[in-house]
Amino acid sequence: MKRFLSLLLVSVLGGALTLGIYKIAFEKEVTFVENTSDQPKFVTASYNPATLEATENVDFTEAADKTIHAVVHVKNLALSRGPSSIMEYFYGSGGKPRAQIGTGSGVIISPDGYIVTNNHVINNATELQVTLNNNKTYKAELIGADSETDIALIKIDTEEDLPYLIFGDSDYTKIGEWVLAVGNPFNLTSTVTAGIISAKARDLNEADGKFQSFIQTDAAVNPGNSGGALVNTNGELVGINTAITSQTGAFIGYSFAVPSNIAKKVVEDIMEYGDVQMGILGIRGQDLGVTNTLETKYSETQGILVAEVFQKSGADKAGIRSGDIIKQIDNVKINKFSDLTGYLRSKRPNDEVDLTIIRNNRTKKMPVVLLNNSSYNYNITEIGISVQEQTKSDMRKYNNKDGVIIADASDYNRRLGLVGKLLIGINDEKIKSISDVKEAVKKARTYGTMSIVTINKDGEQERLVFHD
């Protein structure tokens, strides 16, 4: 036993001695150095009870109570005569009328029963029904609608005054501001959700050329919320909930509302004029952010680059030129085209706006009187083309010949190559301006036949005859 312990002790001492010799003779010392100059300069967030308390004290109850009584459930009853079986589909025996019911929301905006909602909520309705928050149901009358802004105005008749919402000023809403969305998702009446404004002047489909200008929010909005209210914490109407972006059809984080200033202007136009009055600058342009990805000669990265100015438009009369950069309209900063069009949708013909532009690196403020879109743009629905006054580049292209440009056309007419040609005659009436087009079309309607004379880019005249 003593022999075993002696051997163990010798082994331990030998191992320790060997390790010590290795450490001293062979292993190099490693020194760790902290290089503070290469460290990212993060700022540590401190706990701030006052900030948390302010957030927790945001009270939505008063705004919610104001809103739920002014938001209604809208039911759209439409009759469909489509085929009800595969045999009717192929042989066209004419299906029986079938009722289709769609639902959405609406916002009471006056005590006598005017209600604003979305155009797509009431579209093709045979009958409209409105149910108030107290479960009373009324038949509604369609007063008017605008498909481009997706706003409609309907009315119910009641014996008592109704609770209603006042319009807020959507131009003064701020990103990060708290808002409530109130509506009837999935037929669940008087549903209130909260969120913040995530973005403004959002265009969901720039390719369609309509340049929408939505308020984007993360308040939960689902099918059935369309036409409902987006309100601020004061209970003021700042938007009409309209759309969501989703692959499933349900809310996934973002929803979109028509700004209240646009909705209010559309409603007032419908009540006063019967249709929407559009005030137009009269330019064709492009976001500088897009332009700078193609060209690098512009130092500005935000704003609208004016590409062309329509003849006889407000911009033309004010002296706006191709190459100008629009930075502001009145007190609204312009970063992209939807900022500009969103503001203009709240204006009417003959309104004057102040444009702040950059020209040759100098800032100028120029007053512009808006004109009606139809004064230099007109749709000839009978033959499926849209015409507009020539721009300066058009006049150079066609050697200053009189006429108007075919700006758009139906698919069939596009295939005929009509877009971009100069229209110089309708039924042997000479065309010099949009007013000439309107007069010639009015006369042509009595004949049932319309012929047009155009000039192509090679200067050749062509005649096309359209029959009813």
KOLNUDREN-437776 format. One line per 3 residues: number of its first residue (from 0); their letters; for each residue x, z negated, y negated of C-alpha. Coordinates in Angstrom, 2 decimals. Last residue first. Layout:
BEGIN
NUM = A = X:Z:Y | ...
This chain:
BEGIN
467 = DHF = -72.77:83.61:-51.92 | -70.33:86.47:-52.48 | -66.72:86.33:-53.75
464 = VLR = -64.91:89.45:-55.05 | -61.12:89.45:-55.49 | -59.17:91.60:-57.96
461 = EQE = -55.38:91.84:-58.22 | -53.15:92.72:-61.15 | -49.37:93.07:-60.66
458 = GDK = -46.98:91.28:-63.04 | -44.46:90.40:-60.32 | -45.45:86.72:-60.47
455 = NIT = -49.06:87.62:-59.65 | -51.80:88.52:-62.12 | -55.41:87.63:-61.37
452 = VIS = -58.86:89.18:-61.75 | -61.84:87.27:-60.41 | -65.16:88.42:-59.04
449 = MTG = -68.25:86.26:-58.72 | -71.55:87.16:-57.11 | -74.87:85.27:-57.21
446 = YTR = -75.65:86.90:-60.56 | -77.06:83.86:-62.42 | -74.07:81.75:-61.44
443 = AKK = -71.76:84.32:-63.03 | -73.01:83.45:-66.53 | -72.07:79.78:-66.18
440 = VAE = -68.77:80.75:-64.58 | -67.91:82.93:-67.58 | -68.73:80.15:-70.06
437 = KVD = -66.70:77.54:-68.20 | -63.74:79.90:-67.78 | -63.77:80.82:-71.48
434 = SIS = -63.66:77.09:-72.34 | -60.68:76.75:-70.02 | -58.77:79.34:-72.06
431 = KIK = -57.96:83.02:-72.40 | -60.23:84.60:-69.82 | -61.69:88.06:-70.36
428 = EDN = -65.17:88.51:-68.90 | -65.18:91.38:-66.38 | -66.85:89.16:-63.77
425 = IGI = -64.12:86.52:-64.26 | -60.85:87.66:-65.83 | -57.25:86.62:-66.59
422 = LLK = -56.43:84.11:-63.85 | -52.65:83.71:-63.62 | -51.36:83.03:-60.12
419 = GVL = -49.84:79.72:-59.06 | -52.21:79.10:-56.16 | -53.97:82.31:-55.12
416 = GLR = -51.82:83.10:-52.07 | -54.66:84.25:-49.84 | -53.73:81.40:-47.49
413 = RNY = -54.30:79.05:-50.38 | -57.72:80.61:-50.84 | -58.64:79.73:-47.26
410 = DSA = -57.27:76.18:-47.56 | -59.22:75.59:-50.78 | -57.39:76.04:-54.06
407 = DAI = -55.16:74.35:-56.61 | -53.43:75.12:-59.91 | -54.79:78.59:-60.64
404 = IVG = -53.20:79.06:-64.07 | -55.20:80.14:-67.11 | -55.12:83.39:-69.04
401 = DKN = -53.54:85.20:-71.98 | -50.11:86.78:-71.40 | -47.10:84.99:-72.91
398 = NYK = -44.59:86.79:-70.66 | -46.10:85.44:-67.42 | -43.19:83.16:-66.46
395 = RMD = -42.54:82.20:-70.08 | -46.18:81.21:-70.49 | -46.09:79.25:-67.26
392 = SKT = -42.95:77.41:-68.45 | -44.76:76.46:-71.65 | -47.67:75.09:-69.62
389 = QEQ = -50.76:77.17:-69.02 | -54.23:75.65:-69.14 | -55.69:74.61:-65.82
386 = VSI = -57.61:76.12:-62.93 | -59.04:74.71:-59.71 | -60.24:77.00:-56.94
383 = GIE = -62.95:76.85:-54.30 | -65.14:79.86:-55.10 | -68.33:78.13:-56.23
380 = TIN = -66.46:74.91:-57.03 | -64.66:76.41:-60.01 | -62.81:73.18:-60.87
377 = YNY = -61.60:72.83:-64.46 | -58.51:71.49:-66.24 | -57.68:71.86:-69.94
374 = SSN = -60.67:70.34:-71.71 | -62.01:69.06:-68.38 | -59.46:66.23:-68.39
371 = NLL = -60.93:64.88:-71.60 | -58.32:64.38:-74.27 | -56.16:61.37:-75.13
368 = VVP = -54.84:61.05:-78.67 | -51.10:60.36:-78.59 | -49.11:58.14:-80.97
365 = MKK = -45.32:58.49:-80.59 | -42.74:55.69:-80.54 | -39.14:56.89:-80.30
362 = TRN = -36.05:55.59:-78.53 | -32.85:57.63:-78.81 | -30.70:58.73:-75.88
359 = NRI = -31.59:62.40:-76.46 | -35.27:61.53:-76.15 | -36.45:58.15:-74.85
356 = ITL = -40.17:57.50:-75.10 | -42.54:54.78:-76.25 | -46.06:56.13:-76.10
353 = DVE = -48.72:54.64:-78.36 | -52.28:55.27:-77.23 | -55.25:56.76:-79.06
350 = DNP = -58.66:56.94:-77.42 | -60.33:60.34:-77.95 | -61.12:60.70:-74.22
347 = RKS = -61.42:57.33:-72.47 | -59.01:54.64:-71.30 | -58.93:52.21:-68.35
344 = RLY = -57.80:54.98:-66.00 | -54.88:55.53:-68.41 | -53.41:52.14:-67.49
341 = GTL = -53.39:52.87:-63.77 | -52.10:56.37:-64.45 | -49.03:55.05:-66.27
338 = DSF = -48.14:52.24:-63.89 | -48.83:54.61:-60.96 | -46.19:56.97:-62.35
335 = KNI = -43.36:54.45:-62.11 | -41.58:51.87:-64.28 | -43.84:52.04:-67.32
332 = KVN = -44.01:48.86:-69.43 | -47.46:48.10:-70.83 | -47.77:47.11:-74.49
329 = DIQ = -49.05:50.50:-75.73 | -47.61:52.91:-73.17 | -43.98:52.25:-72.30
326 = KII = -40.85:53.93:-70.94 | -41.77:57.63:-70.96 | -38.65:59.79:-70.61
323 = DGS = -38.69:63.08:-72.52 | -37.25:66.08:-70.66 | -40.19:68.41:-71.35
320 = RIG = -41.50:67.58:-74.78 | -44.10:65.28:-76.36 | -45.01:66.59:-79.80
317 = AKD = -48.32:64.79:-80.36 | -50.30:68.05:-79.98 | -48.65:68.72:-76.61
314 = AGS = -49.27:65.16:-75.41 | -52.92:65.40:-76.41 | -53.30:68.64:-74.49
311 = KQF = -53.47:72.11:-76.09 | -50.84:73.51:-73.68 | -49.96:71.22:-70.82
308 = VEA = -46.58:69.48:-71.02 | -44.04:69.89:-68.22 | -41.37:67.83:-66.45
305 = VLI = -41.76:64.57:-68.34 | -39.51:62.00:-66.65 | -41.46:58.81:-66.11
302 = GQT = -39.81:55.39:-66.28 | -37.18:53.40:-64.44 | -33.63:54.38:-63.49
299 = ESY = -32.31:55.46:-66.89 | -28.78:56.91:-66.86 | -30.12:60.35:-66.03
296 = KTE = -27.55:62.97:-64.93 | -27.51:61.85:-61.30 | -29.93:64.32:-59.76
293 = LTN = -31.81:64.19:-56.45 | -32.02:60.43:-55.85 | -32.23:60.06:-59.62
290 = TVG = -35.49:62.01:-59.70 | -37.22:59.60:-57.33 | -36.37:56.50:-59.39
287 = LDQ = -37.09:58.51:-62.53 | -40.69:58.85:-61.36 | -41.96:62.39:-61.89
284 = GRI = -43.88:64.32:-64.50 | -46.70:66.71:-65.33 | -48.24:66.03:-68.71
281 = GLI = -51.63:66.18:-70.38 | -52.18:62.66:-71.64 | -55.63:62.36:-70.05
278 = GMQ = -58.66:60.25:-70.91 | -61.16:60.36:-68.06 | -64.87:59.77:-68.68
275 = VDG = -66.62:58.68:-65.49 | -70.23:59.71:-64.98 | -73.72:58.76:-66.15
272 = YEM = -72.56:58.46:-69.76 | -73.35:54.87:-70.80 | -73.99:53.03:-67.53
269 = IDE = -71.56:55.12:-65.49 | -68.90:54.87:-68.19 | -69.31:51.08:-68.43
266 = VVK = -68.94:50.74:-64.65 | -65.84:52.95:-64.57 | -64.27:50.97:-67.45
263 = KAI = -64.97:47.65:-65.76 | -63.51:48.83:-62.43 | -60.32:50.08:-64.14
260 = NSP = -59.85:46.87:-66.12 | -60.70:44.82:-63.01 | -57.82:46.25:-61.00
257 = VAF = -58.91:47.98:-57.75 | -57.81:45.65:-54.95 | -55.34:45.91:-52.09
254 = SYG = -54.55:43.87:-49.00 | -51.36:42.72:-47.34 | -50.50:40.42:-44.44
251 = IFA = -51.82:41.81:-41.17 | -55.56:41.99:-41.85 | -57.53:43.88:-39.22
248 = GTQ = -57.88:47.61:-38.57 | -55.24:47.49:-35.82 | -52.52:49.60:-37.42
245 = STI = -53.12:47.87:-40.72 | -53.01:48.55:-44.43 | -55.96:46.92:-46.16
242 = ATN = -58.34:48.34:-48.71 | -60.87:47.72:-51.47 | -61.09:44.24:-52.92
239 = IGV = -62.44:44.57:-56.46 | -60.02:43.04:-58.97 | -59.38:40.53:-61.77
236 = LEG = -62.79:38.81:-61.84 | -62.41:35.50:-63.65 | -62.87:32.26:-61.67
233 = NTN = -60.25:30.41:-63.70 | -57.94:30.33:-60.66 | -57.92:34.14:-60.61
230 = VLA = -60.54:36.24:-58.87 | -60.54:39.08:-56.33 | -64.17:39.79:-55.59
227 = GGS = -65.80:41.76:-52.81 | -66.37:45.51:-52.60 | -64.65:45.75:-49.23
224 = NGP = -64.54:42.30:-47.59 | -66.56:43.61:-44.63 | -63.47:44.71:-42.72
221 = NVA = -60.76:42.09:-43.39 | -59.01:40.56:-46.41 | -56.60:37.60:-46.17
218 = ADT = -54.98:36.86:-49.53 | -51.56:38.51:-49.45 | -52.20:40.54:-52.58
215 = QIF = -51.53:44.05:-53.88 | -53.23:45.12:-57.11 | -53.90:48.83:-56.79
212 = SQF = -52.91:51.79:-58.97 | -53.75:55.09:-57.29 | -51.72:58.17:-58.13
209 = KGD = -54.15:60.94:-57.18 | -51.46:63.44:-56.13 | -52.19:63.01:-52.42
206 = AEN = -48.49:62.50:-51.63 | -48.36:59.21:-53.53 | -50.46:57.56:-50.84
203 = LDR = -50.74:53.78:-51.11 | -49.93:53.55:-54.83 | -49.30:49.95:-55.93
200 = AKA = -49.69:49.32:-59.66 | -49.06:45.60:-59.14 | -47.30:43.62:-56.43
197 = SII = -47.65:40.46:-54.31 | -50.43:38.73:-56.22 | -50.77:35.40:-54.47
194 = GAT = -53.02:34.12:-51.74 | -56.32:32.37:-51.10 | -59.29:33.11:-48.83
191 = VTS = -62.99:32.46:-49.44 | -65.77:33.58:-47.07 | -69.30:33.61:-48.48
188 = TLN = -71.00:35.34:-45.55 | -69.36:36.03:-42.18 | -70.59:39.58:-41.48
185 = FPN = -67.13:40.49:-40.05 | -65.66:39.82:-43.50 | -68.22:38.88:-46.18
182 = GVA = -66.44:38.47:-49.48 | -64.25:36.30:-51.70 | -60.54:36.87:-52.27
179 = LVW = -58.89:34.12:-54.32 | -55.83:34.55:-56.54 | -52.64:32.61:-57.32
176 = EGI = -50.12:34.36:-59.57 | -46.83:35.43:-57.94 | -46.81:38.82:-59.66
173 = KTY = -48.64:38.41:-62.93 | -52.12:39.33:-64.15 | -52.17:40.35:-67.81
170 = DSD = -53.20:43.97:-67.26 | -56.01:42.70:-65.02 | -57.93:41.32:-67.99
167 = GFI = -60.74:39.21:-66.55 | -64.27:40.48:-66.05 | -67.00:37.86:-66.04
164 = LYP = -68.69:36.86:-62.80 | -72.42:36.49:-62.21 | -75.09:33.98:-61.25
161 = LDE = -78.51:35.63:-61.32 | -81.32:35.35:-63.84 | -84.75:35.00:-62.29
158 = ETD = -87.48:37.50:-61.43 | -85.18:39.81:-59.53 | -84.45:43.53:-59.62
155 = IKI = -81.34:44.80:-57.81 | -78.74:47.19:-59.14 | -75.86:49.31:-57.84
152 = LAI = -72.56:50.43:-59.40 | -69.85:52.13:-57.36 | -66.04:52.09:-57.47
149 = DTE = -63.72:54.00:-55.12 | -61.44:55.04:-58.03 | -61.61:58.70:-57.01
146 = SDA = -65.04:58.41:-55.40 | -66.82:57.37:-58.58 | -70.33:55.99:-58.19
143 = GIL = -73.65:55.73:-59.99 | -76.83:53.69:-60.38 | -77.60:53.23:-56.69
140 = EAK = -80.75:51.13:-56.36 | -80.84:47.97:-54.27 | -83.50:46.51:-52.01
137 = YTK = -83.46:42.72:-52.07 | -82.64:39.90:-49.64 | -82.64:36.15:-50.37
134 = NNN = -80.06:34.31:-48.22 | -79.03:31.86:-50.99 | -75.64:33.67:-51.18
131 = LTV = -77.50:36.85:-52.04 | -78.38:39.62:-49.60 | -78.36:43.20:-50.87
128 = QLE = -79.98:46.10:-49.07 | -79.28:49.78:-49.64 | -81.26:52.65:-48.12
125 = TAN = -80.41:56.24:-47.23 | -76.74:55.53:-47.91 | -74.27:58.42:-47.81
122 = NIV = -71.53:56.26:-49.44 | -72.53:52.68:-50.23 | -69.45:50.82:-48.94
119 = HNN = -67.13:53.81:-49.52 | -67.98:53.72:-53.23 | -66.82:50.13:-53.44
116 = TVI = -68.92:47.43:-55.10 | -70.17:46.45:-58.56 | -73.55:44.75:-58.92
113 = YGD = -75.99:44.84:-61.82 | -78.73:42.24:-61.28 | -80.11:41.05:-64.62
110 = PSI = -77.61:38.17:-64.89 | -74.68:40.62:-65.09 | -71.56:41.28:-63.02
107 = IVG = -72.81:40.51:-59.50 | -69.99:41.36:-57.08 | -70.45:43.35:-53.88
104 = SGT = -69.57:43.09:-50.21 | -69.59:45.30:-47.16 | -71.78:46.44:-44.32
101 = GIQ = -72.50:49.68:-42.53 | -75.61:50.48:-40.53 | -76.28:53.76:-38.77
98 = ARP = -79.84:54.75:-38.01 | -80.36:57.72:-35.75 | -82.24:60.89:-36.65
95 = KGG = -83.09:62.84:-33.49 | -80.51:65.30:-32.26 | -80.76:69.01:-32.91
92 = SGY = -80.71:71.29:-29.86 | -77.18:72.42:-30.68 | -76.17:73.78:-27.27
89 = FYE = -72.69:72.23:-26.93 | -73.22:68.91:-28.75 | -76.84:68.64:-27.68
86 = MIS = -75.73:68.89:-24.03 | -73.00:66.28:-24.55 | -75.60:63.84:-25.86
83 = SPG = -76.71:62.24:-29.14 | -75.80:65.18:-31.36 | -75.58:64.33:-35.10
80 = RSL = -78.66:63.72:-37.18 | -77.40:60.52:-38.82 | -79.53:58.30:-41.04
77 = ALN = -77.75:55.77:-43.25 | -78.52:52.09:-43.90 | -75.85:50.42:-46.03
74 = KVH = -75.91:46.61:-46.14 | -74.29:44.80:-49.04 | -73.59:41.04:-48.84
71 = VVA = -73.29:39.43:-52.25 | -70.64:37.70:-54.35 | -71.88:35.82:-57.44
68 = HIT = -72.68:32.53:-55.68 | -69.31:32.58:-53.88 | -67.43:33.11:-57.15
65 = KDA = -68.21:30.14:-59.34 | -67.76:27.67:-56.46 | -64.48:29.30:-55.46
62 = AET = -63.10:29.10:-59.01 | -64.07:25.42:-59.21 | -62.64:24.61:-55.78
59 = FDV = -59.34:26.43:-56.17 | -57.38:23.50:-57.59 | -53.62:23.92:-57.95
56 = NET = -52.48:20.29:-57.62 | -50.32:20.93:-54.56 | -48.25:23.45:-56.46
53 = AEL = -47.71:21.10:-59.40 | -46.79:18.25:-57.02 | -44.23:20.39:-55.30
50 = TAP = -42.61:21.27:-58.60 | -42.59:17.64:-59.77 | -41.12:16.43:-56.46
47 = NYS = -38.03:18.61:-56.92 | -35.76:18.68:-53.90 | -32.58:20.42:-54.86
44 = ATV = -31.72:23.98:-53.93 | -28.01:24.42:-53.35 | -26.55:27.32:-55.27
41 = FKP = -24.45:29.55:-53.07 | -21.18:30.91:-54.40 | -20.00:32.84:-51.38
38 = QDS = -16.60:31.56:-50.17 | -13.60:33.81:-50.72 | -12.02:31.68:-53.48
35 = TNE = -12.28:28.51:-51.38 | -9.69:29.58:-48.85 | -9.52:26.57:-46.53
32 = VFT = -6.14:26.46:-44.72 | -5.78:25.37:-41.07 | -2.16:24.72:-39.90
29 = VEK = -1.14:25.41:-36.30 | 1.96:23.67:-34.97 | 3.81:25.67:-32.37
26 = EFA = 3.82:24.65:-28.68 | 7.15:25.15:-26.83 | 9.66:22.31:-27.21
23 = IKY = 7.71:19.33:-28.47 | 4.43:19.93:-26.65 | 6.13:21.04:-23.46
20 = IGL = 8.44:17.95:-23.40 | 5.44:15.66:-23.88 | 3.49:17.32:-21.08
17 = TLA = 6.45:16.93:-18.65 | 6.91:13.22:-19.51 | 3.20:12.53:-19.05
14 = GGL = 3.19:14.28:-15.68 | 6.28:12.37:-14.50 | 4.82:9.03:-15.61
11 = VSV = 1.60:9.73:-13.70 | 3.46:10.84:-10.57 | 5.84:7.81:-10.62
8 = LLL = 2.86:5.47:-10.91 | 1.09:7.13:-7.98 | 4.25:6.95:-5.79
5 = SLF = 4.65:3.25:-6.52 | 1.01:2.58:-5.76 | 1.33:4.31:-2.38
2 = RKM = 4.53:2.35:-1.42 | 2.87:-0.92:-2.34 | 0.00:0.00:0.00
